[in-house]
Amino acid sequence: MLVRTVDDENATLPQRMDAAKTILDRVYGKASQPIEGNGGAAVQVVMSKEVRELMG
């Protein structure tokens, strides 16, 4: 359901962002939780212009 919400063009941008954040939290853990694996590797999240504007 979360992936469908992210892909749903009729969903509002805040709904899609919340769904995407929830997916990332479930897959990679919350920001305060360490990511297992190569500690030197960077995690990069690329956001669209609309999302950057929404996030401030």
VOMITI-761483 format. One record per residue (C-alpha): residue in three letters; z, y negated, x. Coordinates in steps of 0.001 Angstrom, whole numbers, padded with zeros to 6 digits, always signed. Example, Ala and Ser with C-alpha at 12.3 -4.5 7.8 and 13.67 -1.06 7.14 Angstrom:
residues 2
ALA+007800+004500+012300/SER+007140+001060+013670/
//
This chain:
residues 56
MET+000000+000000+000000/LEU+000756-002411+002857/VAL-002630-001851+004463/ARG-004333-002337+001115/THR-002494-005644+000691/VAL-003638-006833+004128/ASP-007234-005897+003267/ASP-007124-007302-000286/GLU-009195-010487-000428/ASN-007562-011376-003766/ALA-004042-011341-002280/THR-002655-014674-001154/LEU-002443-015374+002556/PRO+001408-015320+002551/GLN+001344-011890+000840/ARG-001119-010591+003405/MET+000962-012016+006278/ASP+004168-010437+004956/ALA+002432-007072+004659/ALA+001058-007370+008207/LYS+004508-008293+009579/THR+006048-005299+007814/ILE+003416-002978+009287/LEU+004044-004327+012792/ASP+007822-004006+012341/ARG+007476-000395+011237/VAL+005062+000582+014005/TYR+006407-001396+016977/GLY+009956-002220+015904/LYS+011454-005607+015311/ALA+011134-008246+018032/SER+014691-007599+019267/GLN+013938-003907+019827/PRO+012411-002891+023158/ILE+008970-001308+023140/GLU+008927+002017+024931/GLY+006314+002660+027563/ASN+004933+000395+030254/GLY+007400-002499+030419/GLY+004932-004618+032382/ALA+002204-004440+029751/ALA+001857-007401+027391/VAL+001505-007055+023637/GLN-001002-009569+022343/VAL-001397-010488+018681/VAL-004528-012485+017837/MET-004359-014479+014620/SER-007138-016142+012679/LYS-007302-019925+012434/GLU-005977-019812+008854/VAL-002960-017775+009898/ARG-002211-020073+012848/GLU-002310-023063+010490/LEU-000002-021302+008010/MET+002482-020337+010733/GLY+002589-023896+012069/
//
